[in-house]
Amino acid sequence: MDVPTGASRSVTAGRDRRPRRGPEPSRILVVALLTVAALYFLLPVYWLVVASTKSSADLFGSFGLWFSDPQWLHNLSRVFSYGDGVFWNWTWNSFLYAGVGGALATLLACAAGYALAVYRFRGREAVFKVVLAGVLLPSTALALPLYLLFSKLGLANTYWAVLVPSMVSPFGVYLCRIYAEAAIPAEMLEAARVDGAGEWRIFSTLVLRTMTPALVTVFLFQFVGIWNNYFLPLVMLSDDHKYPLTLGLTTWQSQAQRYPELYQLTVGGAFLSILPLAAAMIVLQRFWRSGLTEGAVKG
């Protein structure tokens, strides 16, 4: 074991006596701005948690940002039991629209993005430009033409009227093409073809596994978008038993002036409606981390 010489000891002692620098002002400013932004976005969630524990009278008669006589379990049980349990029906409809629509939209976007990235065919760039135009087109502008189309087909006021438009995700196609071009090497596809794998087997085994981070991103975007969608179900549906949570809670809110207890039920239902979104984000974020880690160790 080497023993440090006198010169090295003096250098080390000089470094130890050197005054420690505090955090840089720019870093303090960035942390402060991020803290303010986090509080800004979390404040409505905190208010929703607090408001869901109050009665209808306390919602307007007490301080809005603090608990007063919490009645959480009682309030939530009333949300589920009101109107013969119609909230359960709305919740199931939201899961149907967002879950099935998001999953099918993700698979279709993956297949289209992979085809645009890998296969060479005439008009490929023109198709991709049409997809980009679809990204810029607002969904509200398509609601009325879709309603007229589905009315002609006899599908208005059915589950298909919300599910079929939810299966289309131009942004998902765009993201999947960009990710496929960067993450799927041509050598891997050629090796699979040499080994005798068909195109469907390559897509269902290699491509889907490689594109998992992109697919999770597309699914979350589509799931959140469909779950929070209000205008399309409003135009397409007239039967309240087919309503999603967004439209059902709006119905309660519109009736709250005649039935004041619906104020609290609407707040409690809004609190319950964000729980699946938070759970999906927490559960699926590990796929982002695994994708980033996998990309970091490749070299």
C-alpha positions as a Markdown table, in Angstrom:
| # | Residue | x | y | z |
|---|---|---|---|---|
| 1 | Met | 0.0 | 0.0 | 0.0 |
| 2 | Asp | 1.5 | 3.3 | -1.1 |
| 3 | Val | 1.9 | 6.0 | 1.6 |
| 4 | Pro | 1.2 | 9.6 | 0.3 |
| 5 | Thr | 4.3 | 11.8 | 0.3 |
| 6 | Gly | 4.5 | 15.2 | 2.0 |
| 7 | Ala | 3.7 | 17.1 | -1.2 |
| 8 | Ser | 0.6 | 15.0 | -1.9 |
| 9 | Arg | -0.5 | 15.5 | 1.8 |
| 10 | Ser | -0.2 | 19.3 | 1.5 |
| 11 | Val | -2.2 | 19.3 | -1.8 |
| 12 | Thr | -4.9 | 17.2 | -0.3 |
| 13 | Ala | -5.0 | 19.4 | 2.8 |
| 14 | Gly | -5.3 | 22.5 | 0.6 |
| 15 | Arg | -8.2 | 21.0 | -1.3 |
| 16 | Asp | -9.9 | 20.1 | 2.0 |
| 17 | Arg | -9.5 | 23.7 | 3.2 |
| 18 | Arg | -10.9 | 25.1 | -0.1 |
| 19 | Pro | -14.4 | 26.7 | 0.6 |
| 20 | Arg | -17.3 | 24.7 | -0.7 |
| 21 | Arg | -19.4 | 26.4 | -3.3 |
| 22 | Gly | -23.1 | 26.6 | -2.7 |
| 23 | Pro | -25.6 | 25.8 | -5.4 |
| 24 | Glu | -25.5 | 27.9 | -8.5 |
| 25 | Pro | -28.1 | 30.7 | -8.8 |
| 26 | Ser | -29.4 | 29.3 | -12.1 |
| 27 | Arg | -30.0 | 25.9 | -10.5 |
| 28 | Ile | -31.9 | 27.5 | -7.6 |
| 29 | Leu | -34.0 | 29.4 | -10.1 |
| 30 | Val | -34.8 | 26.2 | -12.1 |
| 31 | Val | -35.8 | 24.3 | -8.9 |
| 32 | Ala | -38.0 | 27.2 | -7.8 |
| 33 | Leu | -39.8 | 27.4 | -11.1 |
| 34 | Leu | -40.3 | 23.7 | -11.2 |
| 35 | Thr | -41.7 | 23.8 | -7.6 |
| 36 | Val | -44.1 | 26.5 | -8.5 |
| 37 | Ala | -45.2 | 24.6 | -11.6 |
| 38 | Ala | -45.7 | 21.4 | -9.6 |
| 39 | Leu | -47.8 | 23.3 | -7.0 |
| 40 | Tyr | -49.8 | 24.9 | -9.8 |
| 41 | Phe | -50.7 | 21.5 | -11.4 |
| 42 | Leu | -51.2 | 19.7 | -8.1 |
| 43 | Leu | -53.5 | 22.3 | -6.5 |
| 44 | Pro | -56.6 | 21.3 | -8.4 |
| 45 | Val | -56.0 | 17.7 | -7.5 |
| 46 | Tyr | -55.6 | 18.6 | -3.8 |
| 47 | Trp | -58.8 | 20.7 | -3.9 |
| 48 | Leu | -60.7 | 17.7 | -5.5 |
| 49 | Val | -59.5 | 15.4 | -2.7 |
| 50 | Val | -60.5 | 17.9 | 0.0 |
| 51 | Ala | -63.9 | 18.6 | -1.7 |
| 52 | Ser | -64.8 | 15.0 | -2.1 |
| 53 | Thr | -64.8 | 14.6 | 1.7 |
| 54 | Lys | -67.3 | 17.4 | 2.3 |
| 55 | Ser | -71.1 | 17.6 | 2.2 |
| 56 | Ser | -72.9 | 19.8 | -0.4 |
| 57 | Ala | -73.4 | 22.5 | 2.2 |
| 58 | Asp | -69.7 | 22.6 | 3.2 |
| 59 | Leu | -68.6 | 22.9 | -0.4 |
| 60 | Phe | -69.9 | 26.5 | -0.4 |
| 61 | Gly | -69.8 | 27.4 | 3.3 |
| 62 | Ser | -66.3 | 26.5 | 4.4 |
| 63 | Phe | -62.7 | 27.1 | 3.5 |
| 64 | Gly | -62.1 | 25.3 | 0.2 |
| 65 | Leu | -58.6 | 24.1 | 0.7 |
| 66 | Trp | -59.0 | 22.4 | 4.1 |
| 67 | Phe | -61.0 | 19.5 | 5.4 |
| 68 | Ser | -64.2 | 20.0 | 7.4 |
| 69 | Asp | -66.0 | 17.1 | 9.1 |
| 70 | Pro | -64.7 | 14.5 | 6.6 |
| 71 | Gln | -67.4 | 12.2 | 5.2 |
| 72 | Trp | -65.4 | 10.4 | 2.6 |
| 73 | Leu | -66.8 | 6.9 | 2.7 |
| 74 | His | -70.3 | 8.1 | 3.0 |
| 75 | Asn | -69.9 | 10.5 | 0.1 |
| 76 | Leu | -68.3 | 7.9 | -2.2 |
| 77 | Ser | -71.0 | 5.3 | -1.3 |
| 78 | Arg | -73.7 | 7.7 | -2.3 |
| 79 | Val | -71.9 | 8.3 | -5.7 |
| 80 | Phe | -72.1 | 4.6 | -6.4 |
| 81 | Ser | -75.7 | 4.1 | -5.2 |
| 82 | Tyr | -77.3 | 7.2 | -6.6 |
| 83 | Gly | -79.7 | 6.6 | -9.6 |
| 84 | Asp | -79.7 | 2.8 | -9.2 |
| 85 | Gly | -75.9 | 2.7 | -9.5 |
| 86 | Val | -75.7 | 4.6 | -12.8 |
| 87 | Phe | -72.2 | 5.6 | -12.0 |
| 88 | Trp | -71.1 | 2.0 | -12.3 |
| 89 | Asn | -72.5 | 1.9 | -15.8 |
| 90 | Trp | -70.8 | 5.1 | -16.8 |
| 91 | Thr | -67.5 | 3.8 | -15.4 |
| 92 | Trp | -67.8 | 0.6 | -17.3 |
| 93 | Asn | -68.6 | 2.5 | -20.5 |
| 94 | Ser | -65.5 | 4.7 | -20.0 |
| 95 | Phe | -63.3 | 1.6 | -19.6 |
| 96 | Leu | -64.8 | 0.1 | -22.7 |
| 97 | Tyr | -64.3 | 3.2 | -24.8 |
| 98 | Ala | -60.8 | 4.1 | -23.5 |
| 99 | Gly | -59.5 | 0.5 | -22.9 |
| 100 | Val | -60.6 | -1.2 | -26.1 |
| 101 | Gly | -60.4 | 1.9 | -28.2 |
| 102 | Gly | -56.9 | 2.8 | -26.9 |
| 103 | Ala | -55.6 | -0.8 | -27.4 |
| 104 | Leu | -56.9 | -1.1 | -30.9 |
| 105 | Ala | -55.7 | 2.4 | -31.8 |
| 106 | Thr | -52.2 | 1.4 | -30.5 |
| 107 | Leu | -52.1 | -1.8 | -32.6 |
| 108 | Leu | -53.2 | 0.0 | -35.7 |
| 109 | Ala | -50.8 | 2.8 | -35.2 |
| 110 | Cys | -48.0 | 0.4 | -34.6 |
| 111 | Ala | -48.8 | -1.6 | -37.8 |
| 112 | Ala | -49.1 | 1.6 | -39.9 |
| 113 | Gly | -46.0 | 3.3 | -38.5 |
| 114 | Tyr | -43.9 | 0.1 | -38.9 |
| 115 | Ala | -45.1 | -0.3 | -42.5 |
| 116 | Leu | -44.3 | 3.4 | -43.3 |
| 117 | Ala | -40.9 | 3.0 | -41.7 |
| 118 | Val | -39.7 | -0.3 | -43.2 |
| 119 | Tyr | -41.5 | -1.0 | -46.5 |
| 120 | Arg | -40.7 | 1.0 | -49.7 |
| 121 | Phe | -43.7 | 1.6 | -51.9 |
| 122 | Arg | -44.9 | 4.3 | -54.2 |
| 123 | Gly | -46.8 | 7.1 | -52.5 |
| 124 | Arg | -45.3 | 6.4 | -49.0 |
| 125 | Glu | -44.4 | 10.0 | -48.3 |
| 126 | Ala | -47.7 | 11.2 | -49.5 |
| 127 | Val | -49.5 | 8.9 | -47.1 |
| 128 | Phe | -47.3 | 10.1 | -44.3 |
| 129 | Lys | -48.1 | 13.7 | -45.1 |
| 130 | Val | -51.8 | 12.9 | -45.0 |
| 131 | Val | -51.2 | 11.4 | -41.5 |
| 132 | Leu | -49.4 | 14.6 | -40.4 |
| 133 | Ala | -52.4 | 16.6 | -41.7 |
| 134 | Gly | -54.6 | 14.4 | -39.5 |
| 135 | Val | -52.5 | 15.3 | -36.5 |
| 136 | Leu | -53.2 | 19.0 | -37.1 |
| 137 | Leu | -56.9 | 18.5 | -37.6 |
| 138 | Pro | -59.0 | 19.1 | -34.4 |
| 139 | Ser | -61.2 | 16.2 | -33.3 |
| 140 | Thr | -64.1 | 18.6 | -32.7 |
| 141 | Ala | -64.2 | 19.6 | -36.3 |
| 142 | Leu | -64.8 | 15.9 | -37.2 |
| 143 | Ala | -67.6 | 15.2 | -34.7 |
| 144 | Leu | -70.5 | 16.5 | -36.8 |
| 145 | Pro | -69.4 | 14.8 | -40.1 |
| 146 | Leu | -68.9 | 11.6 | -38.2 |
| 147 | Tyr | -72.4 | 11.8 | -36.7 |
| 148 | Leu | -73.9 | 12.2 | -40.1 |
| 149 | Leu | -71.9 | 9.3 | -41.4 |
| 150 | Phe | -72.8 | 7.0 | -38.5 |
| 151 | Ser | -76.5 | 8.1 | -38.8 |
| 152 | Lys | -76.6 | 7.0 | -42.4 |
| 153 | Leu | -75.1 | 3.6 | -41.3 |
| 154 | Gly | -77.6 | 3.2 | -38.5 |
| 155 | Leu | -74.8 | 3.2 | -35.8 |
| 156 | Ala | -75.7 | 6.5 | -34.0 |
| 157 | Asn | -76.4 | 6.1 | -30.3 |
| 158 | Thr | -74.5 | 2.8 | -30.2 |
| 159 | Tyr | -71.2 | 1.9 | -28.6 |
| 160 | Trp | -69.6 | 1.6 | -32.1 |
| 161 | Ala | -70.3 | 5.3 | -32.6 |
| 162 | Val | -67.7 | 6.2 | -30.0 |
| 163 | Leu | -65.4 | 3.1 | -30.4 |
| 164 | Val | -64.7 | 3.3 | -34.1 |
| 165 | Pro | -63.5 | 6.9 | -34.2 |
| 166 | Ser | -61.4 | 6.2 | -31.1 |
| 167 | Met | -59.4 | 3.5 | -33.0 |
| 168 | Val | -57.8 | 6.1 | -35.2 |
| 169 | Ser | -54.7 | 7.9 | -33.9 |
| 170 | Pro | -52.7 | 10.0 | -36.5 |
| 171 | Phe | -50.3 | 11.1 | -33.7 |
| 172 | Gly | -49.8 | 7.4 | -32.8 |
| 173 | Val | -48.9 | 6.6 | -36.5 |
| 174 | Tyr | -46.5 | 9.4 | -36.6 |
| 175 | Leu | -44.8 | 8.5 | -33.3 |
| 176 | Cys | -44.6 | 4.8 | -34.3 |
| 177 | Arg | -43.0 | 5.5 | -37.6 |
| 178 | Ile | -40.3 | 7.8 | -36.0 |
| 179 | Tyr | -39.6 | 5.2 | -33.3 |
| 180 | Ala | -39.5 | 2.3 | -35.7 |
| 181 | Glu | -37.0 | 4.0 | -38.0 |
| 182 | Ala | -34.7 | 4.6 | -35.0 |
| 183 | Ala | -35.2 | 1.3 | -33.0 |
| 184 | Ile | -35.6 | -1.4 | -35.6 |
| 185 | Pro | -32.5 | -2.2 | -37.5 |
| 186 | Ala | -32.8 | -3.6 | -41.0 |
| 187 | Glu | -30.2 | -6.3 | -40.2 |
| 188 | Met | -32.5 | -7.8 | -37.5 |
| 189 | Leu | -35.4 | -8.0 | -40.0 |
| 190 | Glu | -33.2 | -9.6 | -42.6 |
| 191 | Ala | -31.9 | -12.1 | -40.1 |
| 192 | Ala | -35.4 | -13.1 | -39.1 |
| 193 | Arg | -36.4 | -13.5 | -42.8 |
| 194 | Val | -33.3 | -15.7 | -43.4 |
| 195 | Asp | -34.3 | -17.9 | -40.5 |
| 196 | Gly | -37.7 | -18.5 | -42.2 |
| 197 | Ala | -39.9 | -16.1 | -40.2 |
| 198 | Gly | -42.8 | -14.6 | -42.1 |
| 199 | Glu | -43.8 | -10.9 | -42.0 |
| 200 | Trp | -46.6 | -11.5 | -39.5 |
| 201 | Arg | -44.4 | -13.5 | -37.2 |
| 202 | Ile | -41.7 | -10.8 | -37.4 |
| 203 | Phe | -44.3 | -8.1 | -36.5 |
| 204 | Ser | -46.0 | -10.0 | -33.7 |
| 205 | Thr | -42.7 | -11.1 | -32.0 |
| 206 | Leu | -39.8 | -8.8 | -32.8 |
| 207 | Val | -41.5 | -5.6 | -33.7 |
| 208 | Leu | -44.1 | -5.4 | -31.0 |
| 209 | Arg | -41.4 | -6.3 | -28.3 |
| 210 | Thr | -38.9 | -3.7 | -29.6 |
| 211 | Met | -41.5 | -0.9 | -29.9 |
| 212 | Thr | -42.9 | -1.4 | -26.4 |
| 213 | Pro | -41.9 | 2.1 | -25.1 |
| 214 | Ala | -43.5 | 3.8 | -28.1 |
| 215 | Leu | -46.7 | 1.6 | -27.8 |
| 216 | Val | -47.1 | 2.4 | -24.1 |
| 217 | Thr | -46.8 | 6.1 | -24.9 |
| 218 | Val | -49.4 | 5.9 | -27.7 |
| 219 | Phe | -51.7 | 3.9 | -25.5 |
| 220 | Leu | -51.5 | 6.3 | -22.6 |
| 221 | Phe | -52.1 | 9.3 | -24.9 |
| 222 | Gln | -55.1 | 7.6 | -26.5 |
| 223 | Phe | -56.4 | 6.2 | -23.2 |
| 224 | Val | -56.3 | 9.7 | -21.6 |
| 225 | Gly | -57.8 | 11.4 | -24.7 |
| 226 | Ile | -60.7 | 8.9 | -24.9 |
| 227 | Trp | -61.3 | 8.9 | -21.2 |
| 228 | Asn | -61.6 | 12.7 | -21.1 |
| 229 | Asn | -63.4 | 13.0 | -24.4 |
| 230 | Tyr | -66.7 | 14.9 | -24.0 |
| 231 | Phe | -67.8 | 16.3 | -27.3 |
| 232 | Leu | -67.8 | 13.1 | -29.4 |
| 233 | Pro | -70.1 | 11.1 | -26.9 |
| 234 | Leu | -72.3 | 14.2 | -26.6 |
| 235 | Val | -72.9 | 14.3 | -30.3 |
| 236 | Met | -73.2 | 10.5 | -30.8 |
| 237 | Leu | -75.1 | 9.3 | -27.8 |
| 238 | Ser | -78.6 | 10.0 | -26.6 |
| 239 | Asp | -79.1 | 7.1 | -24.2 |
| 240 | Asp | -77.7 | 7.9 | -20.8 |
| 241 | His | -76.9 | 4.3 | -20.1 |
| 242 | Lys | -74.2 | 4.5 | -22.8 |
| 243 | Tyr | -72.7 | 7.7 | -21.5 |
| 244 | Pro | -69.0 | 7.7 | -20.3 |
| 245 | Leu | -68.1 | 9.4 | -17.1 |
| 246 | Thr | -67.4 | 12.8 | -18.6 |
| 247 | Leu | -70.9 | 13.1 | -20.1 |
| 248 | Gly | -72.6 | 11.5 | -17.1 |
| 249 | Leu | -71.0 | 13.8 | -14.5 |
| 250 | Thr | -71.9 | 16.8 | -16.7 |
| 251 | Thr | -75.5 | 15.6 | -16.6 |
| 252 | Trp | -75.4 | 15.5 | -12.8 |
| 253 | Gln | -73.9 | 19.0 | -12.7 |
| 254 | Ser | -76.6 | 20.4 | -15.0 |
| 255 | Gln | -79.3 | 19.0 | -12.6 |
| 256 | Ala | -77.6 | 20.3 | -9.4 |
| 257 | Gln | -79.6 | 23.5 | -9.3 |
| 258 | Arg | -82.8 | 21.5 | -8.8 |
| 259 | Tyr | -81.1 | 18.8 | -6.6 |
| 260 | Pro | -78.3 | 20.4 | -4.6 |
| 261 | Glu | -76.9 | 17.0 | -3.4 |
| 262 | Leu | -75.7 | 16.5 | -6.9 |
| 263 | Tyr | -73.0 | 19.1 | -6.4 |
| 264 | Gln | -71.2 | 16.8 | -3.9 |
| 265 | Leu | -71.9 | 13.7 | -6.1 |
| 266 | Thr | -70.4 | 15.4 | -9.1 |
| 267 | Val | -67.2 | 16.3 | -7.1 |
| 268 | Gly | -67.0 | 12.8 | -5.7 |
| 269 | Gly | -67.5 | 11.3 | -9.1 |
| 270 | Ala | -64.8 | 13.6 | -10.6 |
| 271 | Phe | -62.4 | 12.4 | -7.9 |
| 272 | Leu | -63.1 | 8.8 | -8.6 |
| 273 | Ser | -62.7 | 9.4 | -12.4 |
| 274 | Ile | -59.1 | 10.5 | -12.1 |
| 275 | Leu | -58.0 | 7.4 | -10.2 |
| 276 | Pro | -57.8 | 5.1 | -13.2 |
| 277 | Leu | -55.7 | 7.7 | -15.1 |
| 278 | Ala | -53.3 | 7.9 | -12.2 |
| 279 | Ala | -53.1 | 4.1 | -11.8 |
| 280 | Ala | -52.4 | 3.7 | -15.5 |
| 281 | Met | -49.6 | 6.3 | -15.4 |
| 282 | Ile | -48.0 | 4.6 | -12.4 |
| 283 | Val | -48.3 | 1.1 | -13.7 |
| 284 | Leu | -47.1 | 1.7 | -17.2 |
| 285 | Gln | -44.2 | 4.1 | -16.5 |
| 286 | Arg | -41.9 | 1.2 | -15.8 |
| 287 | Phe | -42.0 | 0.4 | -19.5 |
| 288 | Trp | -40.6 | 3.8 | -20.3 |
| 289 | Arg | -37.8 | 3.3 | -17.8 |
| 290 | Ser | -37.0 | -0.1 | -19.2 |
| 291 | Gly | -36.9 | 1.2 | -22.7 |
| 292 | Leu | -34.6 | 4.1 | -21.8 |
| 293 | Thr | -32.3 | 1.7 | -19.8 |
| 294 | Glu | -32.2 | -0.8 | -22.7 |
| 295 | Gly | -31.3 | 2.0 | -25.1 |
| 296 | Ala | -28.6 | 3.2 | -22.8 |
| 297 | Val | -26.7 | -0.1 | -22.5 |
| 298 | Lys | -26.7 | -0.8 | -26.2 |
| 299 | Gly | -23.6 | 0.1 | -27.9 |
